[in-house]
Amino acid sequence: MDKTFEETMKELEEIVVKLEKGDLSLDESVKEYTRGIELSKHAYELLENAKSKLVVKEEE
């Protein structure tokens, strides 16, 4: 996935809004939820990368 952290969070927020509205069918809801999980994992990986870079900088 080539999204930045900010792009990832924006898409996650859009998914949350869609799911909270309750207008989606069950299939659409599952699809959006699954996409949200993927985005959440990606955001976590980006944060872990940033964290490891900071740790390396602190050790220098």
ROLO-369882 format. One line per 4 residues: number of its first residue (from 1); for each residue x, z, y of N, C-alpha, C, O. Coordinates in steps of 0.02 Angstrom, whole numbers, plus 50000, padded with zeros to 5 digits. Example, Ala and Ser with C-alpha at 12.3 -4.5 7.8 and 13.67 -1.06 7.14 Angstrom:
2
1> 50660/50390/49716/50615/50390/49775/50660/50390/49835/50712/50423/49834; 50642/50354/49888/50684/50357/49947/50645/50394/50002/50670/50402/50057
END
This chain:
60
1> 50043/50000/49941/50000/50000/50000/50045/50000/50062/50093/50039/50065; 50030/49957/50109/50073/49950/50168/50043/49980/50231/50063/49962/50286; 49996/50025/50224/49965/50055/50283/50007/50112/50309/50040/50148/50272; 50006/50120/50376/50038/50177/50406/49995/50239/50394/49938/50233/50371
5> 50023/50297/50409/49984/50359/50401/49921/50356/50445/49867/50375/50423; 49930/50333/50506/49874/50330/50553/49819/50283/50528/49760/50298/50533; 49839/50225/50503/49791/50177/50476/49755/50206/50416/49694/50196/50407; 49792/50240/50374/49763/50271/50315/49711/50324/50334/49657/50325/50306
9> 49729/50366/50382/49682/50418/50403/49620/50389/50435/49565/50414/50426; 49628/50335/50474/49571/50302/50506/49523/50276/50453/49462/50285/50458; 49550/50243/50402/49507/50216/50349/49473/50273/50311/49415/50268/50292; 49510/50327/50299/49480/50385/50265/49422/50413/50306/49369/50430/50278
13> 49431/50419/50371/49378/50444/50415/49317/50399/50412/49260/50423/50411; 49328/50333/50411/49272/50286/50406/49234/50295/50340/49173/50291/50339; 49270/50306/50287/49239/50317/50222/49197/50381/50222/49142/50383/50196; 49225/50433/50252/49188/50497/50255/49122/50488/50293/49070/50513/50272
17> 49125/50451/50348/49064/50439/50387/49012/50402/50345/48954/50420/50345; 49034/50350/50310/48989/50312/50267/48957/50356/50214/48897/50353/50202; 48999/50397/50182/48973/50440/50128/48926/50494/50155/48877/50510/50123; 48942/50521/50213/48900/50573/50242/48832/50546/50264/48782/50583/50263
21> 48830/50483/50284/48766/50453/50305/48717/50452/50247/48657/50462/50257; 48742/50439/50187/48699/50438/50129/48660/50374/50119/48612/50372/50080; 48679/50321/50155/48643/50258/50150/48668/50212/50095/48638/50160/50082; 48723/50230/50063/48753/50187/50012/48719/50197/49944/48693/50251/49929
25> 48720/50144/49905/48696/50150/49836/48746/50192/49797/48801/50207/49821; 48727/50212/49737/48772/50251/49695/48836/50213/49682/48891/50241/49687; 48831/50149/49665/48890/50108/49651/48935/50103/49712/48996/50108/49706; 48905/50091/49770/48945/50087/49832/48978/50154/49848/49036/50155/49870
29> 48942/50208/49836/48970/50274/49849/49030/50288/49804/49080/50315/49827; 49024/50271/49741/49079/50281/49694/49139/50238/49715/49196/50261/49713; 49125/50176/49735/49179/50132/49757/49215/50161/49818/49276/50162/49821; 49177/50184/49867/49206/50213/49928/49244/50278/49912/49298/50290/49938
33> 49215/50318/49868/49248/50381/49848/49315/50366/49815/49365/50399/49829; 49315/50317/49770/49376/50298/49735/49429/50273/49784/49487/50291/49779; 49407/50233/49832/49453/50208/49884/49480/50268/49925/49538/50269/49943; 49437/50315/49939/49458/50374/49976/49511/50414/49939/49558/50440/49969
37> 49505/50419/49873/49554/50454/49833/49621/50417/49836/49674/50449/49843; 49619/50351/49831/49680/50311/49836/49714/50321/49904/49775/50330/49908; 49674/50320/49957/49701/50330/50024/49729/50400/50033/49781/50409/50066; 49695/50448/50005/49718/50517/50009/49786/50525/49975/49831/50558/50002
41> 49794/50495/49918/49858/50497/49882/49913/50463/49923/49969/50487/49927; 49896/50406/49953/49944/50370/49995/49965/50412/50055/50024/50416/50071; 49917/50444/50087/49932/50486/50145/49978/50544/50124/50025/50561/50159; 49964/50573/50066/50006/50627/50041/50077/50603/50029/50125/50638/50046
45> 50085/50544/49999/50151/50516/49987/50189/50504/50052/50248/50518/50057; 50153/50478/50102/50185/50467/50167/50208/50533/50198/50262/50536/50227; 50167/50585/50192/50186/50650/50219/50245/50680/50181/50290/50709/50212; 50246/50672/50116/50302/50697/50077/50367/50660/50095/50420/50691/50098
49> 50362/50595/50107/50421/50556/50128/50447/50582/50195/50507/50591/50204; 50401/50592/50241/50420/50617/50307/50452/50686/50301/50502/50701/50333; 50422/50728/50259/50448/50795/50249/50519/50794/50220/50562/50831/50243; 50530/50751/50171/50597/50747/50141/50648/50721/50190/50706/50743/50188
53> 50629/50677/50235/50674/50652/50287/50693/50708/50335/50750/50713/50357; 50644/50751/50350/50658/50807/50395/50704/50857/50363/50749/50885/50396; 50695/50870/50299/50738/50917/50263/50809/50891/50263/50856/50929/50273; 50818/50826/50251/50884/50797/50250/50916/50804/50319/50975/50821/50324
57> 50878/50792/50372/50904/50798/50440/50925/50870/50455/50976/50881/50487; 50886/50917/50432/50902/50988/50443/50966/51008/50408/51003/51051/50432; 50979/50977/50350/51038/50994/50311/51102/50964/50339/51157/50986/50322; 51095/50913/50381/51155/50880/50409/51188/50921/50462/51239/50900/50490
END
